[in-house]
Every structure is written in C-alpha cells, then in structure tokens.
C-alpha cells in the first residue's frame, strides 16, 4: 500500500491530513511517535485507528488536554 493510500484511508476514518500523515510515519518507521494536534477528533477515532494499526504492531492513545482543544497523540509498539 502506498503512503497516499494509507493517508487516504486514515482521512476516511475522520482524522485530519496532518494527523494521518504523522500516523503513516509511525507505520513506515515502526517507531514511537508523539505529537500535539488541535484538529477535531471524532469520538470513535482511537478505536478505528487502533484496528488499522494492529497488523503493524502499533497502538494509538489520544489524550485530550483540558479545555484547550488540543490533543496529544501517542503511537507506541504493542506489547508482545
């Protein structure tokens, strides 16, 4: 699957292009990634992205930062 196909799929889940691009970078490198975003996050995003990341041995946690409208995104390797 190409980078653009990954990004298009992730954007279809409802996340922004910037967040989708960063999630793709985590998939491509299989590394831990953490970033802050101000883009809206639909309620079921974490679950849907985790289903997508599972075959890559990665998992996502989205942490809202108070009432600031910011979110911390963390992609980590799953425990084996």
Rosetta blueprint (number, residue, H / E / L):
1 X L
2 X L
3 X H
4 X H
5 X H
6 X H
7 X H
8 X H
9 X H
10 X H
11 X H
12 X H
13 X H
14 X L
15 X L
16 X L
17 X H
18 X H
19 X H
20 X H
21 X H
22 X H
23 X H
24 X H
25 X H
26 X H
27 X H
28 X H
29 X H
30 X L
31 X L
32 X L
33 X E
34 X E
35 X E
36 X E
37 X E
38 X L
39 X L
40 X L
41 X L
42 X L
43 X L
44 X L
45 X H
46 X H
47 X H
48 X H
49 X H
50 X H
51 X H
52 X H
53 X H
54 X H
55 X H
56 X H
57 X L
58 X E
59 X E
60 X E
61 X E
62 X E
63 X E
64 X E
65 X E
66 X L
67 X L
68 X L
69 X L
70 X E
71 X E
72 X E
73 X E
74 X E
75 X E
76 X E
77 X E
78 X L
79 X L
80 X L
